[in-house]
């Protein structure tokens, strides 16, 4: 009976080693991945609770790129540019989408499409938006 229990524990722990790992590195990696998942779905309040257990260098890039206050700051900077390039308009589209502003994102991709309607990446993004001009 003891050998069956040990065998079960070995098989179980093998398949769930990411959960039951004794390695501090594995635990840290799983915590970091969980933080990334929370950030991707916009649950910054839950993600911020994990930050004291993570290295700042590991999360700085994502925070600078996706934290709503950082996105808004960068967006203001780009909107102040007098002559925007296609890449500026694409970046505005991405940031407005991250901030859940579909009309503003659509207007930005529309501006990029006016500049270069032949560029395939712009065309794909432009036609994925519903017509918000109504």
C-alpha positions as CSV (number, residue, x, y, z in Angstrom):
1,X,0.0,0.0,0.0
2,X,2.8,2.4,0.8
3,X,4.5,1.7,-2.5
4,X,1.3,2.5,-4.4
5,X,1.0,5.8,-2.5
6,X,4.6,6.7,-3.2
7,X,4.1,5.7,-6.9
8,X,0.9,7.8,-7.1
9,X,2.7,10.8,-5.5
10,X,5.6,10.5,-7.9
11,X,3.3,10.4,-11.0
12,X,1.1,13.2,-9.6
13,X,4.0,15.5,-8.7
14,X,5.6,14.8,-12.1
15,X,2.5,16.0,-14.0
16,X,1.9,18.9,-11.6
17,X,5.5,19.9,-10.9
18,X,4.9,23.5,-11.8
19,X,2.4,23.7,-8.9
20,X,4.2,21.5,-6.3
21,X,7.7,22.3,-7.1
22,X,10.2,22.8,-4.3
23,X,12.4,24.9,-6.5
24,X,12.4,28.6,-5.7
25,X,13.1,29.4,-9.3
26,X,10.1,27.5,-10.5
27,X,7.9,29.2,-7.9
28,X,9.2,32.6,-9.0
29,X,8.7,31.8,-12.7
30,X,5.1,30.7,-12.0
31,X,4.4,33.8,-10.0
32,X,5.8,36.0,-12.8
33,X,3.8,34.2,-15.4
34,X,0.7,34.7,-13.3
35,X,1.5,38.4,-13.0
36,X,1.8,38.6,-16.8
37,X,-1.6,36.9,-17.2
38,X,-3.3,39.3,-14.8
39,X,-1.7,42.3,-16.7
40,X,-2.9,40.9,-20.1
41,X,-6.5,40.9,-18.9
42,X,-6.2,44.3,-17.2
43,X,-6.4,43.2,-13.6
44,X,-3.8,45.6,-12.4
45,X,-5.1,45.7,-8.8
46,X,-4.4,41.9,-8.4
47,X,-1.1,42.2,-10.3
48,X,0.1,44.9,-8.0
49,X,-0.3,42.7,-5.0
50,X,2.2,40.3,-6.5
51,X,4.8,42.9,-7.3
52,X,6.5,42.9,-3.9
53,X,7.4,39.2,-4.6
54,X,8.8,40.0,-8.0
55,X,12.0,41.7,-9.2
56,X,11.3,45.2,-10.6
57,X,13.5,44.5,-13.6
58,X,11.3,41.6,-14.6
59,X,8.1,43.6,-14.7
60,X,9.3,47.1,-15.6
61,X,9.0,46.7,-19.4
62,X,5.4,45.5,-19.2
63,X,4.4,48.2,-16.7
64,X,5.9,50.9,-18.9
65,X,4.1,49.5,-22.0
66,X,0.7,48.4,-20.6
67,X,0.0,50.2,-17.3
68,X,-3.0,52.5,-18.2
69,X,-1.3,55.6,-16.7
70,X,1.9,55.0,-18.8
71,X,-0.2,54.4,-21.9
72,X,-2.1,57.6,-21.4
73,X,1.2,59.5,-20.9
74,X,2.7,58.1,-24.1
75,X,-0.5,58.8,-25.9
76,X,-0.5,62.4,-24.9
77,X,3.1,62.7,-26.2
78,X,2.2,61.2,-29.6
79,X,-0.9,63.3,-30.0
80,X,1.3,66.4,-29.6
81,X,3.4,65.5,-32.6
82,X,2.4,67.9,-35.4
83,X,3.1,65.7,-38.4
84,X,2.4,62.1,-37.4
85,X,3.8,59.2,-39.4
86,X,2.0,56.0,-40.2
87,X,3.8,54.3,-37.3
88,X,2.6,57.0,-35.0
89,X,-1.0,56.4,-36.1
90,X,-0.6,52.6,-35.6
91,X,0.8,53.2,-32.1
92,X,-2.1,55.4,-31.3
93,X,-4.5,52.7,-32.5
94,X,-2.8,50.1,-30.3
95,X,-2.8,52.4,-27.2
96,X,-6.4,53.5,-27.7
97,X,-7.4,49.8,-28.0
98,X,-5.5,49.0,-24.8
99,X,-7.4,51.8,-23.1
100,X,-10.7,50.4,-24.5
101,X,-11.4,53.5,-26.7
102,X,-12.7,51.9,-29.9
103,X,-13.8,55.1,-31.6
104,X,-10.5,56.8,-31.1
105,X,-8.6,53.7,-32.2
106,X,-10.7,53.5,-35.3
107,X,-10.1,57.2,-36.1
108,X,-6.3,56.6,-35.7
109,X,-6.3,53.5,-38.0
110,X,-8.4,55.4,-40.5
111,X,-5.8,58.2,-40.6
112,X,-3.0,55.6,-41.2
113,X,-5.2,54.0,-43.9
114,X,-5.6,57.4,-45.6
115,X,-1.8,57.8,-45.7
116,X,-1.1,54.4,-47.1
117,X,-4.1,52.3,-48.1
118,X,-1.9,49.7,-49.9
119,X,0.1,48.6,-46.9
120,X,-1.2,45.2,-46.0
121,X,-0.8,45.4,-42.2
122,X,-2.8,48.7,-42.1
123,X,-5.4,47.3,-44.4
124,X,-5.9,44.2,-42.2
125,X,-6.3,46.3,-39.0
126,X,-8.5,48.9,-40.7
127,X,-11.0,46.3,-42.0
128,X,-11.1,44.4,-38.6
129,X,-12.8,47.5,-37.0
130,X,-16.5,47.8,-37.3
131,X,-17.7,51.0,-39.1
132,X,-17.8,53.4,-36.2
133,X,-18.6,56.5,-38.3
134,X,-22.3,56.2,-37.7
